[in-house]
């Protein structure tokens, strides 16, 4: 049968808008093979439109191409998944095929692996094996990605075994997937074993192992791998920069992070949104909020992550009013906040004493933004009330929560009781925490401090004896400072630093000049069974003071000092560092476990509300 088409048969010679006209004009007497061929050509040409994809599918059904035709289904599924169409649509097509090609199985596994719900990718893999379809080189990378998102290390190990059995373990993209699975599932040692055995390592390999150690809180290893990567001549990309900046933020390695910033600008990675967000977050977490704002202002494209990172950064650095102002600007631009954005807003209110504003935002979460408050938001509200001295109201708020309060909620109340002297309520909070997290040393310390403030030394002694009996160890204080591209660590009680003598001499000098300024050590919460002089000595050697003394010795006058500490800064150190910033004319930034303190000219950014 002969026919004359109105348009060229080339799939690239027509405009997508002429699709319906084209399909209805070219129908031979025996349409199925021709319609199948043309529908595939049209799918390839209209690969950027979900609407056109469904039009073509409908047209094929209307003109007799069977639903279970594997060739058409293969293309429909491929383009549906590629266009991020709902996986349910692709799955409906897939379910019609009696004998799918391995390409089609892989496409479905890939689609689910990149979706918000990767679990069906595992189910499809199981079905594929049940149908005696052997996985190929493309199956494993997608499958391993799904496993990594599910954090199922046991399944990852099983797939690893199958890959070895099938002879695919030596392929670089399978090895990359295995490194990613083990790293994401908090098995960095296993990730390193796979990495170490790889004869060929590409950029993806290095990024996987670097990101894995970054995710598992091993920033020093991240820097080590980055140095090795540079030595073998592998050029980093945006993903490398994100992991590297996360490690720098964790360690407080400001100088190294700044060099990363310069490198990003040099190679054009400053235009990369993910790397830009990581850079913004890095400066905020290093207490350099002015530089974080500069990065934000210079970003050509901002995502919700960009706005949220700066809002949270401003909040934890003690600039609550600025955080709220930025959030209002975000609202004016009609950008919908996420639940994390609201955590930052509530944190800003909590650490700035804005009780009414905090409740206003909390109530607006569900009413205006459709966000159901999570336990983190309730924790912020308990903290908001507790810091403001409204401890009883905080307790009533906890009792009215729609979910069971966790140990963090009760610990927040316990901290507020310790701060404001509510002993009876503190004992109630301590009992609740003991049920949920009995081995946390901080709870003993908080209650002990409260007993000490009431001069109940017998109770202090009994509580500390109980800690020993139950094997609860107090977390030692650790402070970090960066000097000349090296991070120096100071641990409470450790006197092994090469400059220990010079540091001790500087601490004695600091103590002397502080007393001349009227400083009196805050010894209330130091152990009761030692002499007052010993208490003062113990306070002198708190790690943040040791770190500051070290930096005063080794840096030029006027150089800012940044200290990172693993515990909450104590009242004595807070008072002393305010005076040190004035006496030595230094800007000193201390990041403790919950927030930043910016000391300058004898005052702190927290305005003593912490």
ROTI-537480 format. One record per residue (C-alpha): z, y, x. Coordinates in steps of 0.25 Angstrom, whole numbers, plus 5000, padded with zeros to 4 digits. Example, Ala and Ser with C-alpha at 12.3 -4.5 7.8 and 13.67 -1.06 7.14 Angstrom:
REM ROTI-537480
+------+------+------+
!   zz !   yy !   xx !
+------+------+------+
! 5031 ! 4982 ! 5049 !
! 5029 ! 4996 ! 5055 !
+------+------+------+
REM end
This chain:
REM ROTI-537480
+------+------+------+
!   zz !   yy !   xx !
+------+------+------+
! 5000 ! 5000 ! 5000 !
! 4996 ! 5013 ! 5006 !
! 5003 ! 5027 ! 5003 !
! 5002 ! 5041 ! 5009 !
! 5016 ! 5047 ! 5012 !
! 5018 ! 5062 ! 5009 !
! 5026 ! 5063 ! 5022 !
! 5025 ! 5058 ! 5036 !
! 5033 ! 5044 ! 5038 !
! 5040 ! 5050 ! 5050 !
! 5055 ! 5052 ! 5046 !
! 5055 ! 5065 ! 5054 !
! 5043 ! 5072 ! 5047 !
! 5050 ! 5076 ! 5034 !
! 5062 ! 5084 ! 5030 !
! 5074 ! 5078 ! 5024 !
! 5073 ! 5086 ! 5012 !
! 5060 ! 5080 ! 5008 !
! 5067 ! 5066 ! 5008 !
! 5066 ! 5064 ! 4993 !
! 5052 ! 5068 ! 4992 !
! 5048 ! 5060 ! 5003 !
! 5055 ! 5047 ! 4998 !
! 5049 ! 5049 ! 4984 !
! 5035 ! 5051 ! 4989 !
! 5033 ! 5039 ! 4999 !
! 5035 ! 5027 ! 4991 !
! 5025 ! 5015 ! 4993 !
! 5023 ! 5004 ! 4983 !
! 5032 ! 4995 ! 4991 !
! 5043 ! 5004 ! 4995 !
! 5054 ! 4997 ! 5002 !
! 5050 ! 4995 ! 5016 !
! 5044 ! 5009 ! 5016 !
! 5056 ! 5016 ! 5009 !
! 5065 ! 5008 ! 5019 !
! 5057 ! 5014 ! 5031 !
! 5057 ! 5028 ! 5025 !
! 5071 ! 5028 ! 5021 !
! 5075 ! 5024 ! 5036 !
! 5066 ! 5035 ! 5041 !
! 5072 ! 5045 ! 5031 !
! 5086 ! 5041 ! 5035 !
! 5083 ! 5044 ! 5050 !
! 5077 ! 5058 ! 5046 !
! 5089 ! 5062 ! 5037 !
! 5100 ! 5057 ! 5046 !
! 5108 ! 5070 ! 5044 !
! 5110 ! 5070 ! 5029 !
! 5119 ! 5061 ! 5021 !
! 5112 ! 5066 ! 5008 !
! 5098 ! 5062 ! 5013 !
! 5104 ! 5048 ! 5018 !
! 5109 ! 5045 ! 5004 !
! 5095 ! 5050 ! 4998 !
! 5088 ! 5040 ! 5007 !
! 5097 ! 5029 ! 5003 !
! 5096 ! 5032 ! 4988 !
! 5080 ! 5032 ! 4990 !
! 5080 ! 5019 ! 4997 !
! 5088 ! 5012 ! 4986 !
! 5079 ! 5018 ! 4975 !
! 5067 ! 5013 ! 4982 !
! 5071 ! 4999 ! 4984 !
! 5077 ! 4998 ! 4998 !
! 5088 ! 4988 ! 4996 !
! 5103 ! 4993 ! 4999 !
! 5105 ! 4981 ! 5009 !
! 5093 ! 4984 ! 5017 !
! 5099 ! 4984 ! 5031 !
! 5089 ! 4993 ! 5038 !
! 5091 ! 5005 ! 5028 !
! 5106 ! 5002 ! 5027 !
! 5107 ! 5003 ! 5042 !
! 5101 ! 5017 ! 5042 !
! 5108 ! 5021 ! 5030 !
! 5122 ! 5017 ! 5036 !
! 5118 ! 5023 ! 5050 !
! 5115 ! 5037 ! 5045 !
! 5126 ! 5036 ! 5034 !
! 5136 ! 5034 ! 5046 !
! 5129 ! 5044 ! 5055 !
! 5130 ! 5055 ! 5045 !
! 5145 ! 5052 ! 5043 !
! 5142 ! 5048 ! 5028 !
! 5154 ! 5041 ! 5021 !
! 5155 ! 5027 ! 5027 !
! 5157 ! 5021 ! 5013 !
! 5142 ! 5025 ! 5011 !
! 5138 ! 5018 ! 5023 !
! 5147 ! 5006 ! 5020 !
! 5140 ! 5004 ! 5006 !
! 5127 ! 5003 ! 5013 !
! 5132 ! 4994 ! 5023 !
! 5138 ! 4985 ! 5013 !
! 5124 ! 4982 ! 5007 !
! 5119 ! 4976 ! 5019 !
! 5119 ! 4961 ! 5020 !
! 5117 ! 4960 ! 5035 !
! 5119 ! 4974 ! 5042 !
! 5114 ! 4976 ! 5056 !
! 5124 ! 4977 ! 5068 !
! 5119 ! 4992 ! 5068 !
! 5124 ! 4994 ! 5054 !
! 5137 ! 4987 ! 5057 !
! 5139 ! 4996 ! 5069 !
! 5135 ! 5009 ! 5061 !
! 5146 ! 5006 ! 5050 !
! 5156 ! 5003 ! 5061 !
! 5153 ! 5016 ! 5068 !
! 5153 ! 5024 ! 5055 !
! 5167 ! 5019 ! 5052 !
! 5172 ! 5021 ! 5066 !
! 5169 ! 5035 ! 5065 !
! 5174 ! 5037 ! 5051 !
! 5188 ! 5041 ! 5047 !
! 5191 ! 5026 ! 5043 !
! 5186 ! 5017 ! 5054 !
! 5193 ! 5004 ! 5049 !
! 5180 ! 4999 ! 5042 !
! 5173 ! 4999 ! 5055 !
! 5183 ! 4988 ! 5059 !
! 5180 ! 4980 ! 5046 !
! 5165 ! 4981 ! 5048 !
! 5167 ! 4976 ! 5062 !
! 5174 ! 4964 ! 5056 !
! 5164 ! 4962 ! 5045 !
! 5153 ! 4963 ! 5056 !
! 5159 ! 4952 ! 5064 !
! 5161 ! 4943 ! 5052 !
! 5146 ! 4944 ! 5049 !
! 5144 ! 4939 ! 5063 !
! 5138 ! 4952 ! 5067 !
! 5141 ! 4954 ! 5082 !
! 5145 ! 4968 ! 5087 !
! 5135 ! 4975 ! 5096 !
! 5137 ! 4986 ! 5107 !
! 5138 ! 4997 ! 5096 !
! 5149 ! 4990 ! 5088 !
! 5160 ! 4991 ! 5097 !
! 5160 ! 5007 ! 5100 !
! 5161 ! 5010 ! 5085 !
! 5171 ! 4999 ! 5082 !
! 5180 ! 5003 ! 5093 !
! 5180 ! 5017 ! 5089 !
! 5185 ! 5013 ! 5075 !
! 5196 ! 5004 ! 5081 !
! 5200 ! 5016 ! 5090 !
! 5201 ! 5025 ! 5077 !
! 5209 ! 5014 ! 5070 !
! 5218 ! 5013 ! 5083 !
! 5217 ! 4997 ! 5082 !
! 5219 ! 4993 ! 5096 !
! 5220 ! 4978 ! 5092 !
! 5207 ! 4978 ! 5086 !
! 5201 ! 4986 ! 5098 !
! 5206 ! 4975 ! 5107 !
! 5199 ! 4964 ! 5098 !
! 5186 ! 4972 ! 5098 !
! 5188 ! 4973 ! 5113 !
! 5188 ! 4958 ! 5114 !
! 5176 ! 4956 ! 5105 !
! 5168 ! 4966 ! 5114 !
! 5172 ! 4959 ! 5126 !
! 5168 ! 4946 ! 5120 !
! 5154 ! 4952 ! 5115 !
! 5152 ! 4957 ! 5129 !
! 5152 ! 4972 ! 5125 !
! 5165 ! 4976 ! 5132 !
! 5157 ! 4981 ! 5144 !
! 5149 ! 4991 ! 5136 !
! 5154 ! 5005 ! 5139 !
! 5154 ! 5010 ! 5124 !
! 5162 ! 4998 ! 5120 !
! 5172 ! 5000 ! 5132 !
! 5173 ! 5015 ! 5128 !
! 5176 ! 5011 ! 5114 !
! 5187 ! 5001 ! 5119 !
! 5193 ! 5012 ! 5128 !
! 5193 ! 5022 ! 5116 !
! 5200 ! 5011 ! 5107 !
! 5211 ! 5008 ! 5117 !
! 5213 ! 5023 ! 5121 !
! 5214 ! 5027 ! 5106 !
! 5224 ! 5015 ! 5103 !
! 5234 ! 5020 ! 5113 !
! 5230 ! 5009 ! 5123 !
! 5226 ! 5018 ! 5135 !
! 5228 ! 5006 ! 5145 !
! 5218 ! 4997 ! 5138 !
! 5209 ! 5009 ! 5137 !
! 5210 ! 5011 ! 5152 !
! 5208 ! 4996 ! 5155 !
! 5194 ! 4996 ! 5147 !
! 5191 ! 5010 ! 5154 !
! 5194 ! 5005 ! 5168 !
! 5185 ! 4993 ! 5167 !
! 5173 ! 5001 ! 5162 !
! 5162 ! 5001 ! 5173 !
! 5155 ! 5012 ! 5166 !
! 5163 ! 5024 ! 5160 !
! 5156 ! 5035 ! 5152 !
! 5161 ! 5048 ! 5146 !
! 5166 ! 5040 ! 5133 !
! 5174 ! 5031 ! 5142 !
! 5181 ! 5042 ! 5149 !
! 5183 ! 5050 ! 5136 !
! 5189 ! 5037 ! 5129 !
! 5199 ! 5034 ! 5140 !
! 5203 ! 5049 ! 5142 !
! 5205 ! 5051 ! 5127 !
! 5213 ! 5038 ! 5126 !
! 5223 ! 5042 ! 5136 !
! 5223 ! 5056 ! 5130 !
! 5226 ! 5050 ! 5116 !
! 5237 ! 5042 ! 5122 !
! 5245 ! 5053 ! 5128 !
! 5241 ! 5050 ! 5143 !
! 5236 ! 5064 ! 5147 !
! 5237 ! 5061 ! 5162 !
! 5228 ! 5049 ! 5161 !
! 5218 ! 5058 ! 5153 !
! 5217 ! 5067 ! 5165 !
! 5216 ! 5056 ! 5175 !
! 5204 ! 5050 ! 5168 !
! 5198 ! 5064 ! 5167 !
! 5199 ! 5065 ! 5182 !
! 5193 ! 5051 ! 5184 !
! 5182 ! 5055 ! 5174 !
! 5178 ! 5067 ! 5181 !
! 5178 ! 5060 ! 5195 !
! 5167 ! 5050 ! 5190 !
! 5159 ! 5061 ! 5185 !
! 5160 ! 5059 ! 5169 !
! 5158 ! 5073 ! 5162 !
! 5169 ! 5075 ! 5151 !
! 5165 ! 5079 ! 5137 !
! 5172 ! 5085 ! 5125 !
! 5180 ! 5072 ! 5122 !
! 5185 ! 5072 ! 5137 !
! 5189 ! 5086 ! 5136 !
! 5197 ! 5083 ! 5123 !
! 5205 ! 5072 ! 5129 !
! 5207 ! 5079 ! 5142 !
! 5212 ! 5092 ! 5135 !
! 5222 ! 5083 ! 5127 !
! 5227 ! 5078 ! 5139 !
! 5229 ! 5092 ! 5146 !
! 5236 ! 5096 ! 5133 !
! 5246 ! 5084 ! 5133 !
! 5249 ! 5087 ! 5148 !
! 5249 ! 5102 ! 5147 !
! 5238 ! 5102 ! 5158 !
! 5233 ! 5116 ! 5155 !
! 5226 ! 5119 ! 5168 !
! 5218 ! 5106 ! 5167 !
! 5215 ! 5109 ! 5152 !
! 5210 ! 5122 ! 5156 !
! 5200 ! 5116 ! 5166 !
! 5195 ! 5107 ! 5155 !
! 5193 ! 5120 ! 5147 !
! 5185 ! 5126 ! 5158 !
! 5177 ! 5113 ! 5159 !
! 5174 ! 5112 ! 5144 !
! 5169 ! 5127 ! 5145 !
! 5160 ! 5123 ! 5157 !
! 5153 ! 5111 ! 5151 !
! 5153 ! 5117 ! 5136 !
! 5163 ! 5108 ! 5130 !
! 5171 ! 5120 ! 5125 !
! 5161 ! 5119 ! 5114 !
! 5166 ! 5105 ! 5110 !
! 5175 ! 5106 ! 5098 !
! 5184 ! 5095 ! 5101 !
! 5185 ! 5099 ! 5116 !
! 5188 ! 5113 ! 5111 !
! 5199 ! 5109 ! 5101 !
! 5205 ! 5100 ! 5112 !
! 5205 ! 5113 ! 5122 !
! 5212 ! 5121 ! 5111 !
! 5222 ! 5110 ! 5109 !
! 5224 ! 5109 ! 5124 !
! 5228 ! 5124 ! 5125 !
! 5237 ! 5124 ! 5113 !
! 5244 ! 5112 ! 5118 !
! 5246 ! 5118 ! 5132 !
! 5252 ! 5131 ! 5126 !
! 5240 ! 5139 ! 5128 !
! 5238 ! 5144 ! 5114 !
! 5230 ! 5156 ! 5118 !
! 5220 ! 5148 ! 5125 !
! 5219 ! 5138 ! 5113 !
! 5216 ! 5150 ! 5104 !
! 5205 ! 5155 ! 5114 !
! 5199 ! 5141 ! 5113 !
! 5200 ! 5141 ! 5098 !
! 5193 ! 5155 ! 5098 !
! 5182 ! 5151 ! 5107 !
! 5178 ! 5138 ! 5099 !
! 5165 ! 5140 ! 5092 !
! 5168 ! 5129 ! 5083 !
! 5182 ! 5126 ! 5078 !
! 5186 ! 5113 ! 5070 !
! 5199 ! 5111 ! 5062 !
! 5205 ! 5105 ! 5074 !
! 5203 ! 5118 ! 5082 !
! 5210 ! 5126 ! 5071 !
! 5221 ! 5116 ! 5070 !
! 5223 ! 5115 ! 5085 !
! 5225 ! 5130 ! 5087 !
! 5234 ! 5130 ! 5075 !
! 5243 ! 5119 ! 5080 !
! 5242 ! 5125 ! 5094 !
! 5247 ! 5138 ! 5089 !
! 5258 ! 5132 ! 5081 !
! 5264 ! 5123 ! 5093 !
! 5263 ! 5135 ! 5102 !
! 5272 ! 5143 ! 5093 !
! 5262 ! 5152 ! 5087 !
! 5264 ! 5149 ! 5073 !
! 5260 ! 5162 ! 5067 !
! 5246 ! 5161 ! 5074 !
! 5245 ! 5146 ! 5070 !
! 5246 ! 5150 ! 5055 !
! 5237 ! 5162 ! 5057 !
! 5226 ! 5153 ! 5063 !
! 5228 ! 5143 ! 5051 !
! 5226 ! 5155 ! 5041 !
! 5213 ! 5158 ! 5049 !
! 5209 ! 5144 ! 5047 !
! 5212 ! 5144 ! 5032 !
! 5203 ! 5157 ! 5031 !
! 5192 ! 5150 ! 5037 !
! 5194 ! 5139 ! 5026 !
! 5196 ! 5128 ! 5036 !
! 5204 ! 5117 ! 5030 !
! 5216 ! 5113 ! 5039 !
! 5220 ! 5099 ! 5042 !
! 5234 ! 5093 ! 5041 !
! 5235 ! 5095 ! 5056 !
! 5232 ! 5110 ! 5055 !
! 5243 ! 5111 ! 5045 !
! 5253 ! 5104 ! 5054 !
! 5250 ! 5115 ! 5064 !
! 5252 ! 5126 ! 5053 !
! 5266 ! 5120 ! 5049 !
! 5270 ! 5118 ! 5064 !
! 5267 ! 5133 ! 5066 !
! 5275 ! 5136 ! 5054 !
! 5287 ! 5127 ! 5058 !
! 5287 ! 5133 ! 5073 !
! 5286 ! 5147 ! 5068 !
! 5297 ! 5147 ! 5057 !
! 5287 ! 5149 ! 5046 !
! 5294 ! 5141 ! 5035 !
! 5287 ! 5147 ! 5023 !
! 5273 ! 5147 ! 5029 !
! 5275 ! 5132 ! 5033 !
! 5278 ! 5128 ! 5019 !
! 5267 ! 5136 ! 5013 !
! 5257 ! 5129 ! 5023 !
! 5264 ! 5115 ! 5020 !
! 5262 ! 5117 ! 5005 !
! 5247 ! 5122 ! 5006 !
! 5244 ! 5109 ! 5014 !
! 5241 ! 5101 ! 5001 !
! 5239 ! 5112 ! 4992 !
! 5228 ! 5120 ! 4999 !
! 5223 ! 5110 ! 5010 !
! 5225 ! 5097 ! 5003 !
! 5233 ! 5091 ! 5015 !
! 5244 ! 5082 ! 5012 !
! 5256 ! 5085 ! 5021 !
! 5258 ! 5074 ! 5031 !
! 5272 ! 5071 ! 5038 !
! 5268 ! 5080 ! 5050 !
! 5267 ! 5092 ! 5040 !
! 5281 ! 5088 ! 5034 !
! 5286 ! 5087 ! 5048 !
! 5282 ! 5102 ! 5050 !
! 5289 ! 5106 ! 5038 !
! 5302 ! 5100 ! 5042 !
! 5301 ! 5106 ! 5055 !
! 5297 ! 5120 ! 5049 !
! 5310 ! 5119 ! 5040 !
! 5319 ! 5113 ! 5052 !
! 5315 ! 5124 ! 5062 !
! 5318 ! 5135 ! 5052 !
! 5332 ! 5129 ! 5050 !
! 5329 ! 5124 ! 5036 !
! 5334 ! 5110 ! 5040 !
! 5339 ! 5106 ! 5026 !
! 5326 ! 5110 ! 5020 !
! 5319 ! 5102 ! 5030 !
! 5327 ! 5090 ! 5026 !
! 5324 ! 5092 ! 5012 !
! 5310 ! 5094 ! 5015 !
! 5310 ! 5080 ! 5022 !
! 5316 ! 5073 ! 5010 !
! 5305 ! 5079 ! 5001 !
! 5294 ! 5074 ! 5010 !
! 5284 ! 5065 ! 5003 !
! 5284 ! 5055 ! 5014 !
! 5294 ! 5049 ! 5023 !
! 5298 ! 5058 ! 5034 !
! 5296 ! 5052 ! 5048 !
! 5305 ! 5053 ! 5060 !
! 5298 ! 5066 ! 5065 !
! 5302 ! 5073 ! 5052 !
! 5317 ! 5069 ! 5053 !
! 5317 ! 5072 ! 5068 !
! 5311 ! 5086 ! 5064 !
! 5323 ! 5088 ! 5055 !
! 5333 ! 5083 ! 5065 !
! 5327 ! 5093 ! 5075 !
! 5329 ! 5104 ! 5065 !
! 5343 ! 5100 ! 5063 !
! 5346 ! 5100 ! 5078 !
! 5340 ! 5114 ! 5079 !
! 5348 ! 5120 ! 5067 !
! 5361 ! 5111 ! 5068 !
! 5360 ! 5103 ! 5055 !
! 5368 ! 5091 ! 5060 !
! 5370 ! 5083 ! 5047 !
! 5355 ! 5084 ! 5044 !
! 5352 ! 5080 ! 5058 !
! 5359 ! 5067 ! 5057 !
! 5351 ! 5064 ! 5044 !
! 5338 ! 5067 ! 5051 !
! 5343 ! 5059 ! 5063 !
! 5346 ! 5047 ! 5054 !
! 5332 ! 5048 ! 5048 !
! 5325 ! 5049 ! 5062 !
! 5333 ! 5037 ! 5067 !
! 5328 ! 5028 ! 5056 !
! 5313 ! 5032 ! 5059 !
! 5313 ! 5034 ! 5074 !
! 5327 ! 5030 ! 5080 !
! 5323 ! 5030 ! 5095 !
! 5318 ! 5045 ! 5096 !
! 5327 ! 5052 ! 5106 !
! 5324 ! 5066 ! 5101 !
! 5332 ! 5063 ! 5088 !
! 5345 ! 5059 ! 5096 !
! 5343 ! 5072 ! 5105 !
! 5342 ! 5081 ! 5093 !
! 5354 ! 5076 ! 5086 !
! 5362 ! 5076 ! 5099 !
! 5358 ! 5090 ! 5101 !
! 5363 ! 5093 ! 5087 !
! 5376 ! 5086 ! 5090 !
! 5377 ! 5094 ! 5103 !
! 5375 ! 5107 ! 5096 !
! 5387 ! 5104 ! 5087 !
! 5395 ! 5100 ! 5099 !
! 5396 ! 5085 ! 5094 !
! 5396 ! 5079 ! 5108 !
! 5401 ! 5066 ! 5103 !
! 5389 ! 5064 ! 5094 !
! 5380 ! 5069 ! 5105 !
! 5386 ! 5058 ! 5114 !
! 5385 ! 5047 ! 5104 !
! 5371 ! 5051 ! 5100 !
! 5366 ! 5050 ! 5115 !
! 5374 ! 5037 ! 5117 !
! 5366 ! 5031 ! 5105 !
! 5353 ! 5036 ! 5111 !
! 5357 ! 5028 ! 5124 !
! 5362 ! 5015 ! 5116 !
! 5349 ! 5015 ! 5108 !
! 5340 ! 5017 ! 5120 !
! 5335 ! 5031 ! 5115 !
! 5330 ! 5039 ! 5128 !
! 5329 ! 5054 ! 5128 !
! 5315 ! 5058 ! 5131 !
! 5315 ! 5065 ! 5144 !
! 5309 ! 5079 ! 5145 !
! 5296 ! 5080 ! 5152 !
! 5289 ! 5093 ! 5155 !
! 5275 ! 5095 ! 5160 !
! 5268 ! 5107 ! 5167 !
! 5255 ! 5109 ! 5174 !
! 5253 ! 5114 ! 5188 !
! 5240 ! 5114 ! 5196 !
! 5233 ! 5104 ! 5187 !
! 5245 ! 5094 ! 5188 !
! 5255 ! 5091 ! 5177 !
! 5269 ! 5091 ! 5182 !
! 5279 ! 5083 ! 5174 !
! 5294 ! 5085 ! 5173 !
! 5303 ! 5075 ! 5167 !
! 5318 ! 5077 ! 5164 !
! 5326 ! 5072 ! 5176 !
! 5315 ! 5069 ! 5185 !
! 5316 ! 5077 ! 5198 !
! 5304 ! 5071 ! 5205 !
! 5295 ! 5083 ! 5205 !
! 5290 ! 5087 ! 5219 !
! 5296 ! 5101 ! 5217 !
! 5309 ! 5097 ! 5211 !
! 5317 ! 5105 ! 5221 !
! 5309 ! 5118 ! 5218 !
! 5310 ! 5115 ! 5203 !
! 5325 ! 5114 ! 5204 !
! 5327 ! 5126 ! 5212 !
! 5318 ! 5134 ! 5202 !
! 5326 ! 5128 ! 5190 !
! 5339 ! 5134 ! 5197 !
! 5332 ! 5147 ! 5198 !
! 5328 ! 5147 ! 5184 !
! 5342 ! 5143 ! 5179 !
! 5348 ! 5155 ! 5187 !
! 5338 ! 5166 ! 5182 !
! 5339 ! 5160 ! 5167 !
! 5355 ! 5162 ! 5168 !
! 5352 ! 5177 ! 5173 !
! 5344 ! 5179 ! 5160 !
! 5356 ! 5174 ! 5152 !
! 5351 ! 5160 ! 5150 !
! 5362 ! 5149 ! 5145 !
! 5358 ! 5135 ! 5145 !
! 5357 ! 5128 ! 5131 !
! 5365 ! 5116 ! 5135 !
! 5369 ! 5112 ! 5120 !
! 5360 ! 5100 ! 5119 !
! 5362 ! 5095 ! 5133 !
! 5371 ! 5082 ! 5134 !
! 5386 ! 5085 ! 5131 !
! 5392 ! 5076 ! 5142 !
! 5388 ! 5084 ! 5154 !
! 5393 ! 5097 ! 5160 !
! 5387 ! 5111 ! 5155 !
! 5381 ! 5113 ! 5169 !
! 5374 ! 5099 ! 5169 !
! 5369 ! 5103 ! 5155 !
! 5362 ! 5115 ! 5161 !
! 5356 ! 5108 ! 5172 !
! 5350 ! 5098 ! 5163 !
! 5344 ! 5109 ! 5155 !
! 5339 ! 5115 ! 5168 !
! 5331 ! 5103 ! 5171 !
! 5324 ! 5102 ! 5157 !
! 5309 ! 5098 ! 5161 !
! 5303 ! 5111 ! 5155 !
! 5312 ! 5119 ! 5164 !
! 5308 ! 5111 ! 5176 !
! 5293 ! 5112 ! 5173 !
! 5295 ! 5127 ! 5172 !
! 5302 ! 5128 ! 5185 !
! 5291 ! 5120 ! 5192 !
! 5280 ! 5129 ! 5186 !
! 5288 ! 5142 ! 5190 !
! 5288 ! 5136 ! 5205 !
! 5274 ! 5133 ! 5205 !
! 5266 ! 5144 ! 5197 !
! 5264 ! 5158 ! 5200 !
! 5273 ! 5169 ! 5192 !
! 5267 ! 5171 ! 5178 !
! 5260 ! 5158 ! 5177 !
! 5262 ! 5152 ! 5163 !
! 5270 ! 5139 ! 5162 !
! 5267 ! 5128 ! 5152 !
! 5277 ! 5116 ! 5151 !
! 5275 ! 5104 ! 5142 !
! 5287 ! 5096 ! 5138 !
! 5289 ! 5083 ! 5130 !
! 5302 ! 5087 ! 5123 !
! 5306 ! 5099 ! 5114 !
! 5310 ! 5111 ! 5123 !
! 5326 ! 5113 ! 5123 !
! 5333 ! 5125 ! 5119 !
! 5338 ! 5128 ! 5133 !
! 5324 ! 5126 ! 5139 !
! 5318 ! 5135 ! 5128 !
! 5328 ! 5146 ! 5131 !
! 5326 ! 5145 ! 5146 !
! 5311 ! 5145 ! 5146 !
! 5311 ! 5158 ! 5138 !
! 5319 ! 5164 ! 5149 !
! 5311 ! 5158 ! 5160 !
! 5298 ! 5164 ! 5154 !
! 5305 ! 5178 ! 5155 !
! 5311 ! 5177 ! 5169 !
! 5299 ! 5171 ! 5176 !
! 5289 ! 5178 ! 5167 !
! 5281 ! 5165 ! 5163 !
! 5275 ! 5161 ! 5151 !
! 5280 ! 5147 ! 5149 !
! 5275 ! 5137 ! 5138 !
! 5282 ! 5125 ! 5135 !
! 5276 ! 5114 ! 5126 !
! 5287 ! 5105 ! 5121 !
! 5285 ! 5093 ! 5111 !
! 5283 ! 5101 ! 5099 !
! 5278 ! 5115 ! 5103 !
! 5275 ! 5126 ! 5113 !
! 5285 ! 5137 ! 5118 !
! 5278 ! 5149 ! 5125 !
! 5289 ! 5156 ! 5133 !
! 5286 ! 5170 ! 5138 !
! 5294 ! 5182 ! 5141 !
! 5307 ! 5175 ! 5137 !
! 5303 ! 5171 ! 5123 !
! 5296 ! 5159 ! 5117 !
! 5284 ! 5158 ! 5107 !
! 5293 ! 5149 ! 5098 !
! 5302 ! 5161 ! 5096 !
! 5314 ! 5151 ! 5098 !
! 5309 ! 5144 ! 5085 !
! 5307 ! 5130 ! 5090 !
+------+------+------+
REM end
